[in-house]
Amino acid sequence: MAKRQVNDEWRAWIRHNIGRGCAKDELSRILVKEGFDLFTIGRELGPAANTTAAPSTAPKAALLPGLQRHGAPLLELYTLESFLDSRTCAALVELIKAGLRPSTISSPGGTPEAGFRTSRTCDLDERYPVVQELNRKICAALGANPAYAEATQGQHYEVGQEFKAHTDYFETYELERFSTATWGQRSWTFMVYLNEPEAGGETRFVDAGLAFKPRLGQAVIWNNMQPDGQPNPHTMHQGMPVTSGTKAIITKWFRRGR
């Protein structure tokens, strides 16, 4: 799908609205709806001001150097190399290993059917400075208010362990159960690989035909929503079985406001 180009008319519109004080986040949302890709928007608008909003369809991640988009037009999916350095990754792996429990899913009872999700999980406690800095960095990348962020989760996979094809957003029958007075549907997923298994462990986006091999410190970021605000079924993805070594990742989910 060819990228829509910003012509002189659109460029004048952007300058006019910035000049009269319109928020860049709002202009970015309009441009997304008009069919412009986030890289073009980021180039034309420049750095956005800080925001206290829930993550929108136009994250500040679009302005990060080295960000690559994949899977268009089915979904809004990005990778970013070297989001975390090796020392930070190693420190997070040690914290994860110290607090592991069997992974669950958001079904009644929360227990996966046999073989569906076989990794182990932990919630990373923000009392640790490395976790505080991790959360700050992720929220800054998305331009998101931390108040809309779920606890950062660590996952650890050993040989043969996997997470079969699933989506991160809540189905209609789950939404009320997992919502709060201020939190609604899940919007963005921010995942980072903390190591590189010897073999296997790819993250496969089923409908887009994409598979990402774990790379130390690489972030994989996607919007679970469509431009109209409805859940995007094309975000279905699978944590492929590790066939040699181990895999450690962190995942942070963001919510929309109610």
N, C-alpha and C positions, 0 to 999 in steps of 0.2 A: 504494500500500500504506500503510494507516494506521500511524502510529507507535504502538508500545506505550507506554502511560503507566506511570510509576512510582507505584503506589498506596501507602497507608500501610503495608501489610504489607511491601512490598519496601523502603520507606524505613527501616523498623525493622530489617530484615535488614542493610541497608547499614551503619547506625549501629552495630549489634551487632558486625559483623565488623571494621569499622574500629577499634572500641573494643578488640577483643582482639588488635589488631596485624596483621591480614591486609594483605598488600600490595595497594595499589589496582590495580596492573596485573593481578593475579590476579582480583580482584573484577570488573574490567572485562571480562576474558575470559569469566567466567561469565555476566555480564549480556548480552554479545553473543550467546552461545549460547541464552539465554532469549528472544531476539528484540527486545531493546532497541536503538535506534539509538545511534551514538556521541555524538551531540550531547546526547541525554538523559543518557547515562552520564557524560559530562564535567561536566554541570551538577550532577548528584547527588553525584559523588565529589569534585569539586574538583580542584585541581592535583595531579598524581601526583608521587611522589618520583622522584629520578633512578634509572635502572635500568642495568644492564650487560648486559641480555639482548639477544638478537636481536629484530628487530621482530616484534611479535605481531599478532593480529587486532584489537588496540585501541591504535592509535598515539596519542601525545600530540598529534599533529596535530589530533585531535578537539577539543582544548581551545583551539585557536588562535582568537582573535577574527577574525570575517569568513570563516571556513571554510564552504564550501557543499558539500553532498553531492549527487551526481547518479547516475542509473542504477540506483537500488535498484528491485527486489531482485536484479537480475542480477549486479551487482558492487559493490564498495566503492570509490567514486571521488569525489575531492574537487577543488575548485579553491580557490585562495587568492590574492586580489588583492594586488599590491604586496609580494610576498615579498622581492624585491630592489629596491633603488632604482636610478635611472637611471645613476648614476656607477659603481656596482658592475657593472651590466650592460655598460656600455661597456668597462670594464677587462677583463672576461671575454671579450668579443668580440675584443678585440685579441690576447689570449693565444691564443684559438682560431685566429684567422687565421694566427698565426705558426707553428703546428704541425700543419697539416692534412695528412691522408693519405686515400686512398679508404676509404670505409666498408666494413665486412665484416659477416657474419652468422655465427651459430653452427652452420653446416652443415659437413659434411666439406670441408676445404680452406678454409672461411671466406670464399669468394668468392661474392658474390651472383650469381644468374642475371641475364642482361642486363635492365636496367631495373627490377630489384626494389628495390634500395637504391642510389640514385645520389648521395647527399650525400657530403660529406667529413667526417672525424672527427679528433679529437685527444684524448689523455688529458691532463687538466690536472694539472700538476706541483704538488705540495703545498709545494714550497719557496717559492712565491709567497704572501705574506700574504693576498691577496684570495681565493686558493683555500683557504687554511687557514680563513679566516673563513666562507667558503661551506660547507665541509664541517661545521664546527662548528654552523652554524645549521641545516643540514638534519638532522643527527643529533639536535639538540635538539628539532626539530619532531616527529620520529618517536619520540623517546625511545629511540633505538637506540645500541647500543655501536658505535663506529667500527670495531671489529675485524670486524664483520659487513658492512662497506660495501666495495663495489668502488670502484675509482678513478673519480673523477668524469669523465665524458666530455662533450666539447663536439662539437656537430654544426653544420655550416654548409650551407645549401641555397641554390642559385642558381636562376634561372628554369628551370622544367621539371624540377627535381630533386624526388625524392619517396622515401618508404619505404612500399612497398605493405603491405597488411594482414598483420599478424603478431602474435604474442604474445611477451612478454618472458621467460616461464618456460622452463625447459629441458624438452624432450620426454624421455621415458623413455630413449631411445637416446642422448641427449646428456648425461644427468645425471652419469654416472660420469666422463665426460671433463672436465666443467667443475666437478666437486666437488673439495674438498680434505679434509684430515684434520679440519678444523673447519667448513668451509662446505658447505652442502647446496643445496637448491633456492632459486631467487630468490623473495623474498617481495614486498617493496614496490618500486615505481618512483616516483622523485621527479624530475619534469621542470620546468624553468623556462624561459619564453620570455625571451630577452635583447633582442629588438627586435620591431618590427612590420613585416612585409613589406607592400608596397603592396596586394598582392592574393594570395589563395591561401595555402597553407601551413597550413591547419587540421589539427588532430589529430582524427580521426574514430574514434569507438568504434562498430564495425560493428553489433554485436547490440543495443546500447543506443539506437541511432539518434541519437547525440549528436556534435556537431562543435564544437570550441573554436577560435575565431579567435585567433591569437597576440596577446597583450596584454603590453606591456612589463612585466617583473618578475613576471608571474603564474605561480604554481606549479600544476601539475596532478599529482595524487598518487593512486596507486591500488594496491590490494592484488591481487597476481597469484594469490592463493590463495582457495579457498572456506573457509567456516567449519570444514569437516572436515579442512582441511590439504591437500586435493588441488588441483592446478592448475585455474584457472577459465578455460575457453575463451571465456567472454563478455568477457574482457579484450582480445580481438583489436582492434587499433587500426591506423590508417593515418596516416602523415604525408603529407597531400595535396600535390600538386605546387604549387610556388610559381609564380605566373603573372606577378608583377611585383615587382621588388625582390629582397631576400634575406631569409633567415630564419636566426637563430642561436638555439640552445637548449643547455642543459646537461641531462644525464641522470645520475642516480645510482641504482644498483641495490643492494638489500640482500639478504642471504642468510639462510636459516634455519640453525641449528646442525645438525650431524650427529647 
